[in-house]
Amino acid sequence: MATAGYDSIGAARQLVADALGRSLNEIPSDGSSHTIAAWDSIGHIRVVLALEAVIGRPLPSAAIATLASVADVAAEMDKNT
């Protein structure tokens, strides 16, 4: 559960930006693998690995398969903070 005042979307945007080697300005809050060009198959692996490093555990296969947006990243972060 996220703590009060925690901006999970902001943190997810930053994680995605860092994982994909992009500036934060290039990652909109509603961004996804369909709208962010760098979030291709290799980019997806980078996002997953970055998320796993932040939450401190491997993601289940089902979560990896459905992780497709900044909101999805934020939701996984919320589950683990």
BELHULIN-V782992 format. One record per residue. RES is the residue in one letter. SS is DSSP state (H for helix, E for strand, L for the rest). Layout:
RES_SS, RES_SS
This chain:
M_L, A_L, T_L, A_L, G_L, Y_L, D_L, S_H, I_H, G_H, A_H, A_H, R_H, Q_H, L_H, V_H, A_H, D_H, A_H, L_H, G_L, R_L, S_L, L_H, N_H, E_H, I_L, P_L, S_L, D_L, G_L, S_E, S_L, H_L, T_L, I_L, A_L, A_L, W_L, D_L, S_H, I_H, G_H, H_H, I_H, R_H, V_H, V_H, L_H, A_H, L_H, E_H, A_H, V_H, I_H, G_L, R_L, P_L, L_L, P_L, S_H, A_H, A_H, I_H, A_H, T_H, L_L, A_L, S_E, V_H, A_H, D_H, V_H, A_H, A_H, E_H, M_H, D_H, K_H, N_L, T_L
